[in-house]
């Protein structure tokens, strides 16, 4: 398998960085942990396996990103921006 990353990945470090996801308009926000991120995407970790829609929004601080689910393995999910 060939690596497909084109941007540097930035681990969030030892301190958990919590992000909020809005899966549908007007739906309540859910929280998860931001494992790492790059200019093109991120890895998210949940407390239990979740079924995410293909597209949703992520809020991290004052930043809002439109995300697309790329992969899922157990409690971790990869997204692209």
N, C-alpha and C positions, 0 to 999 in steps of 0.2 A: 504494500500500500504506500502510495506517495503522499508526503505531507501537502496539505492544501492551504496552509495558512500563508497569508500575504502581509500580515501586520504583526507587530510585536505583541506578545501576550504579556499582560501585567497581572501577576498574582496579587490578590488583595492583601496578602500578609497574614499574620497570626490573628489579627483582630477581624472578627466576622463583619462583613459589610452587608447590611440588610437592605434589600430592595423590595419594592411593592409592585405587584402585577395587577393590571385590570384586564380581565379576560374578555369581557363584553361591555358595551356602553352601559353606564349606570349600574353596573354590577359592583359589589363590594370588593375592595382591594384585598389581595392575599399577599403574605410575606414569604420570602425565601432568602437564602444566603447567596451572595455573589462570590463565586469561587475565583474566577479570573475573568478578564475582559481584554478586548483589543478594539481597534477602530472599527472592525467589521463584525464583532459578535461577542458573546459571553457564555460562560458556563454557570448555570444556576443549580443550587442544591436545595432540596426540600426535606422536611422531616419524615415524610413517607412518600412512596411513589404517587405521582399525580398524572392525570390525563389532561394535557394542555391543548387548546385549539391550535390550528396551524399559525394563526396570526393573533397578536395581542400587544398591549403596551406595557412598558416597564418604566417605573419611576425610581430614580436614584438621586437623592438630594433634590436640586432644582431642575434636573435633566429628565426629559421624557424621550424615550426611544420606542419607535415602532419595531417590533420583533417578529421574526418568523422562526418557528421551531424547526431545527435541522436534524437533531438526533435526541434520543432518550435512552438512558441505561440506568435502571434502578431508580435512585432518588436524584440523579443528576440529569439535567437537560441542557443541550447546546442550542443557542439561538444565534441568528444573524440579524444585523441591523440594516 
